[in-house]
Amino acid sequence: MNARANALAERPREYLTFRLGEEEYGIDILKVQEIRGYEQPTRIANAPSFIKGVVNLRGVIVPIVDMRLKFGLGSAEYNDFTVVIILNLGARVVGMVVDSVSDVMELSPDQIRDTPEIDSVVDSSYITGLGTLNDRMLILIAIEKLMGTAEMALA
Amino acid sequence: MSDTHTSESSGDVFDLSQFHGVFYEEAGENLANMETLLLETDESNADDESLNAIFRCAHSIKGGAATFGFQDVADLTHVMETLLDRLRRRELAITSAMIDTLLESGDVLKHLLASRQSGTDPGIDCTELVARIGALAHGTVAAPVAVPATETPVVAAASVVAAPTAPGERVLEIAIGPLDQPKFAENVVELFSEIPGLGTIEPTDDGQPDASQTRHFRVVSTVTDSDLLDLFSFHVSREQVSIRELGAGPAPALAPTAAHDADPTFGLFDDLPTPVAIEVHAPEALVVAAAKAELPRSADRSAPASANLESSTIRVPTEKVDQLINLVGEMVITQAMLAQTGRGLDAVVHQAMATALTDLERNTRLLQEAVMAIRMIPMTAVFNRFPRMLRDLSGRLGKKLELHTIGEDTELDKGLIEKITDPLTHLVRNSADHGIEMPADRIAAGKPEHGTVTLAAAHQGGSIVIEVRDDGRGLNRGKLLAKARERGLSVSDSMTDTEVYGLIFAPGFSTAAEVTDVSGRGVGMDVVKRNITSLGGSVEIDSVEGQGMRVSVRLPLTLAIMDGMSVGVADETYIVPLASVVESIHMTASDVKSVGGTGRVVEVRNEYLPLMRLDELFDVPRSVEHSGGIMIVVEAEGGRIALLVDDLIGQHQVVVKNLEANYRKVPGVSGATILGDGRVALILDVSWLVRRVRH
C-alpha cells in the first residue's frame, strides 16, 4: 500500500447507524439520501417477502426493502418509530426499513476490526468490518454491494 | 347560398393563425441569419454556400408568408428570391448596391412582420423597393438617385393626364424599337406584369409592330422613368426605349440631361435613324450614398417593432423538462390532498380557503398542461429524414418515387417521436420497395410513372394518427389468405378485409422472402406492429388492390400521460389502460363456467372469454371472501379476455411512471402511477395478461 492510499484509509469516515432488533449496523453516510417515516408501500405481487413494495418519493417510484425481514431479525412491526432510510446508490434509489436510526458516527480505521468467519444470514462478504465505540459494536455493511446482489431481487 | 356559407365556415375550422407564432419565430431567425450572411458576403468573392443559404432564407420566408396570405411580405421576398436566385446561379455578379438593397429589404421585412404580429398597419409601401430589386434582378443598376430629377415632369404633366389615376400614378406612352424580334417587347410586358405593384401595361398597337419594327404601349405606373428603363433594359437596350407622359407633349425625356437636350421629335418618331440615348447612368458613389441614406431610416422605423421578432426559443436539456414534469406531478398530488382535506371543512366558515383551493386546482391543471406541452415537438423532426431516404431508394430500386408530407406541424411527445421513427422508416421503405411498381408496370396499369408515397400526420382526439400511403399495387386478399393457410395460420374466407390485411403483421408472415411475391409486404411488419403496440398505439391497414394501400398508425400524444380506469381488488388499486378496455359488466358467481377443472370462462355476447381473476393473479390478500364483482373485457394483440375485479373506482388521466428505474420489470405490470392520495398504483400490462391466458 502506498503512502497516499494509506493516508486515505487512515482518514476517519462517517457512518449512519441504525438498529435492527438487538443489533446495530452502520452504513457509509454518503450513500444516504434522506430518512423518512414509514408509509404503507404498494405491494408488488410475487416479489420476495422482504420487498415491501414501492412508494412515491416526490414523483419517483422507489422500492422498499425491509432489512429486518431480509436479515431475519426483529419483529418487523410497523409503528410510528419505524423509519425508512432512502439510499442513493448512484444508479438507483432504494428505501430500507429499519427499527430506528441511532446517530451518525465517525470511525477511524483503527476502530474497525475484521469480521470473524461466522455463520449468519448475511453473507459476510458484505460486512466490511466491525466497528467498536466504547462498548457498542457496529456491523458495517457495504450497502451498495449488498443491494446490487441478485438475492436482493431489486434488478 | 347556404351551402357556400357552410363550406366557408367549415374552412374556418382550420385556423392558420395558430401557426403564426411559429412563422414569426422562424422568419425572425431567417432574417437574422440572412443579415449575418449578407454582412459576411465579400462581393468580390462570394461563395456559393452563403449565396445558397441567403436564398433559402428568403425562400422559406416567402413560402410561409404566402401560406398565411401576407401578400406584402410574399411579394417582397419573391423579388428578393428572384435576385438571389440569379446571384447563386452566377447569372449576376453581386455588388455592394445589391447587398445594401437586400439588407434594406431585410429591415423592411422585419418591420412588416412585426406589424403583422402586433396587428398594426406597417405604413410602408414597398412598391418602390420591389421595383428596385426587380431592376437589380434583371441585370441593371438600381438608380434611386434619379427620383428627384424626374419629379418635375410628373408635376407638370399631372394637370393634363386624362385618365383617372391614383395619386402618384402617371400615364405613360412607351415606344420600344426598332426590334430585331418582336417577341422582345412581349418579354418586356411579361416582366413588367411579373413585378407586383408596378402598375399596368397594355399595347396600343394591337400587338403588331409598326413599319420600323417598333411597339407602342400605354403604361400606368408610379415608378420613375429611370426605374422603368432599368427594368426594360433587361430585354431591350436602353436606346430602344422611349418614354413620354401621355398628353404631356412629345417625349419629355427623363434623365436630367436628356430632359433639357431632347428634341421634341425624338423618341416617338419611327423615322429617326438613331433613337435618343437616354443616359441614366448614375455615378456609383451616388447610388451607394442613397442606399445608405435609406437604410438608417428604415432601421429606425422598424426598431421598436423588431424587438418583438427576437428569437424566443431556448434550448433546454430534456432532463430539466422531465424534472419539471415530475415536480408538477407532485404538485398535482399535493393539490389533490389539499382538496380532499378542504372538502371536510365547513364551506361557510372557510369560504376564503375554499376559493383558494379552487384557484389552486385550476392553476395546477393549467400548469400541468403547459409543462406537458414543452415536451411536444412537431413531426417535421421525423418527416425530414424521408425525402433523402426516398431519393436514395428510388436510385437503388430503379423506381420513380415522390414524397408528399402532410401535417408536419402536428406535435407529438419527444419520447414518442424518437420511438416512432424506426417503425415509420420501415413502413415507408416497405411502400417504396414493395408497394410502388416499376415505372413500366405503372404505365401499363394506366398510372403515372411516378409512384407517390404520402406521409400524413394529424391529431384526432387524444391521439395522433400517422398515415403512410402509397399508390402502388396494394394487397391481394386471395393471395394473403392462401399464404396464411400455407403458413398454417387459422383463417377463413369470411374474415373481413381488415382482418385479412392484418395477417401481414403475423410473425410467421414476415420473414420469408417469397412473401414479397404474394403481397409485396411483410418483412418485419410484426416488429413494426409490436413496437407501435408497446407505445400504446395501434396499426390498421386499408388497401384497394391495384390502387395502393394505407397504413394508419394511431398513437397516444404522450407516453407520460395515459387515460386509465382505476379498479379495486380488495384493498389494492390497479390501473387498466382505458385504450384496451372494451366494456365492463356486473357479474355474479353463476356466470362463471369452468373448463377442465381450473380453466374458467365467462359468456359475453355469445362468446366465451377466458376469465382472469386479478386477485389470484396478483395474490391479493383478502380478509373476507368476495363474491361477484365486475368483469372488465379487455382487448390486446387481437385477443380478448375478461378480468375480474371487485369494483370500478373511476376513470382519470394518470401520469405514467417507470418501475424499472429503481426497481425491475414486474410481470403483468407496465408501469406505475401516483394516485390522488400520494400512493402508488400499478398499471396493468394488458398485452401480457392476454398472452398469459391464451398461451
Interface residues (C-beta under 8 A of the other chain):
Chain A: Q40 P41 T42 R43 I44 A45 N46 A47 G53 V54 V55 N56 R58 G59 V60 I61 V62 P63 R92 V93 V94 A153 L154 A155
Chain B: N326 L327 G329 E330 I333 E572 L617 F618 D619 V620 K657 N658 L659 A661 N662 Y663 R664 V666 P667 G668 V669 A672 I674 G678 R679 V680 A681 L682
